[in-house]
Amino acid sequence: MRIIAGELKGRRLSAPTWEGLRPTSDKLRETLFNVLAPRIAGARVLDLYAGTGAVGLEAISRGARAVVFLDEDRRAQALIADNVRHCGVEDRCVIIRANAARGLGSLRRRPDFTPFDIVLLDPPYDRSPATVLEGVDAIVADDGVVVLERARRTPAPERVGRLVKQRDVTSGDSALSWYAMSRVPDVD
């Protein structure tokens, strides 16, 4: 696993030594950042279900101003910290250990909270995409973007809260779903 492009290009990252963590492939990360390229410079990014931190570190390498990594697993948190140190970008990264729902709530309650320009979600593939996306609209900027990595066989909802699906890209067994904020509230 390595950083694909930008100031940290070629930097090797540590991989998990335990079962259950599925790092985003280099190919899928490259696809993701090819689409995000016009938005990444100067962006505030949230890497939710951060795992190894590879996706957030790729964002830093390509010009993101700051990345918040959020993962509930202590081992993943330590792995992210090691990878951040190895890349020498501690001054642009914050690592938070919390589950997604609690983490989103605590982010919103911080007095210095600013909505994120880009929210990247890579949950375990057995989690429902609709459940994973719940509440994310409260932490993304009105002109921001949310990208959900999911199993290709699992459909992503067209809308969750104020998030509206814009496009899907598939690669192998994985898919990326892009969401933007709607100005119109969800009416059920």
ZIBEL-V40482 format. One record per residue. N is the residue number from 1. SS is DSSP state (h for helix, s for strand, l for the rest). Layout:
n;ss
N;SS
N;SS
//
This chain:
n;ss
1;l
2;s
3;l
4;l
5;l
6;l
7;l
8;l
9;l
10;l
11;l
12;s
13;l
14;l
15;l
16;l
17;l
18;l
19;l
20;l
21;l
22;l
23;l
24;l
25;l
26;h
27;h
28;h
29;h
30;h
31;h
32;h
33;h
34;h
35;h
36;h
37;h
38;h
39;h
40;h
41;l
42;l
43;l
44;s
45;s
46;s
47;s
48;s
49;l
50;l
51;l
52;l
53;l
54;h
55;h
56;h
57;h
58;h
59;h
60;h
61;h
62;l
63;l
64;l
65;l
66;s
67;s
68;s
69;s
70;s
71;s
72;l
73;l
74;h
75;h
76;h
77;h
78;h
79;h
80;h
81;h
82;h
83;h
84;h
85;h
86;h
87;h
88;l
89;l
90;h
91;h
92;h
93;s
94;s
95;s
96;s
97;s
98;l
99;l
100;h
101;h
102;h
103;h
104;h
105;h
106;h
107;h
108;h
109;h
110;l
111;l
112;l
113;l
114;l
115;l
116;s
117;s
118;s
119;s
120;s
121;s
122;l
123;l
124;l
125;l
126;l
127;l
128;l
129;h
130;h
131;h
132;h
133;h
134;l
135;l
136;h
137;h
138;h
139;l
140;s
141;s
142;s
143;s
144;s
145;s
146;s
147;s
148;s
149;s
150;s
151;s
152;l
153;l
154;l
155;l
156;l
157;l
158;l
159;s
160;s
161;l
162;l
163;s
164;s
165;s
166;s
167;s
168;s
169;s
170;s
171;s
172;l
173;l
174;s
175;s
176;s
177;s
178;s
179;s
180;s
181;s
182;l
183;l
184;l
185;l
186;l
187;l
188;l
//
